[in-house]
Amino acid sequence: MRPRLSFEWLHACSGCEIALLNSGELLLGLLDRVEIVHFPLLMDHKYTTRAGGEGELNLPEAEIGVVSGGVASEEHLVVLRAMRASCRTLVSLGTCATHGGIPALRNQWPIAAALKTVYAGSEGGTAIPDTILASLDRVYSIDEKVPVDFSLPGCPPRPESIIELLEAMLAGEPFHPPCKSVCETCPTIRTGKGQQKVRRFLANAEYNPEKAVDEMRCLLEQGLLCMGPVTAGGCGGKDAPLCIRARVPCRGCFGPVRQGGNQLLDMLNALASNGMGHRDIVDRRSLLRFSGAHGLLKPLRERK
Amino acid sequence: MNPQPKIIAFCCNWCSYAAADLAGISRLQYPGSIRIIRVMCSGMVHPEMVLHALNRGADGVMIIGCPLGECHYIKGNEMALARSEVIADTLEDQGFESERFQVAWVSSAEPERLAEIFREMSGRLAALRGAAQVETVAGD
């Protein structure tokens, strides 16, 4: 029997699944050797419970389960627990699943305030629909809720890396996710002397479009807020990181370099220890835009 | 709950740790709940170490280095000063009162001042704890 694969998405945008489908011929090679038993984006599949509608959600058994997206509502939690129960190994795919991702930006406010803002009704009232899912108090990464065997961050993860991970699991070999920072994979020129003032992301870099990326000056040294030093690398494979290739600063989408890192603290620390103006950053909490789970982003305390 | 707030104090090897040593030899009094961790330079204390201490239950954290301009490693305490700004800015983001962190500069010949700083910090944290208790009582 072929190894079975089961995919599920929670608080996600389907970008991770699209990334998998984007892997081209590598995907065809994989599909010949596995059987996909559950994949809401690609296959119609009814969600059933055991014996007469009561009890836990029943998902097909699989050797490998892949979950993208964070956990934001009770429904996500039920689906995630069912995935854990039905899959022998569980992979968290994408930054939402591993670090909370963009949806975890919501963790900056209490859930009641967030709902009130999103569902603002007319005349200052609110119009929160009755059908809204029962939200959890904040957005969680999936490893906060169930044990996870492998993690592959990225927004989205690099298609080749997803295939590499699945191939390694099928072969029973260890898979090592990237453990270097974006800077370590970045070819731009660093001189050690940079701007003191930090400009916003929106500012344009100075470069010659005729020349290759490795002839461009490091964006952080140009004073652009590039999150390369505190972000896990691997987005560009063996080539330059993707955003740097597009001549824009790293946004931090692969999450912290090591599990448990804090991108906000590490970035400000990196700026401060190099004499750069860390107080020039207008909205510093947005540095956690991809890694707000694990309790890193939380509502501000009210001081009396 | 312990009567005295637990404080982690990172003291640099060259000035403030020597001052703490001297304070001990001189039998100066300061709260016993202060835990001194000797580091080679105040500039090596990463903000994550401070946050880790607070997350693991310390009431307050102090970084104490040589007086500015007298660092054994030339510019280590200036880096500590820059980093302490980062810590002060982010503590509130992370759900801690900014009073829970303090940076100070003490030379090895100032044990009285070190003891005084320790006492002040301990008093401030005790007041903070008192305020929190009053808040809970009022909340009920």
Boltz contact constraints between the chains, C-beta under 6 A:
constraints:
  - contact:
      token1: [A, 265]
      token2: [B, 47]
      max_distance: 6.0
  - contact:
      token1: [A, 265]
      token2: [B, 48]
      max_distance: 6.0
  - contact:
      token1: [A, 265]
      token2: [B, 90]
      max_distance: 6.0
  - contact:
      token1: [A, 268]
      token2: [B, 86]
      max_distance: 6.0
  - contact:
      token1: [A, 269]
      token2: [B, 47]
      max_distance: 6.0
  - contact:
      token1: [A, 269]
      token2: [B, 83]
      max_distance: 6.0
  - contact:
      token1: [A, 269]
      token2: [B, 86]
      max_distance: 6.0
  - contact:
      token1: [A, 272]
      token2: [B, 82]
      max_distance: 6.0
  - contact:
      token1: [A, 272]
      token2: [B, 83]
      max_distance: 6.0
  - contact:
      token1: [A, 272]
      token2: [B, 86]
      max_distance: 6.0
  - contact:
      token1: [A, 273]
      token2: [B, 79]
      max_distance: 6.0
  - contact:
      token1: [A, 278]
      token2: [B, 86]
      max_distance: 6.0
  - contact:
      token1: [A, 285]
      token2: [B, 93]
      max_distance: 6.0
  - contact:
      token1: [A, 298]
      token2: [B, 95]
      max_distance: 6.0
  - contact:
      token1: [A, 301]
      token2: [B, 95]
      max_distance: 6.0
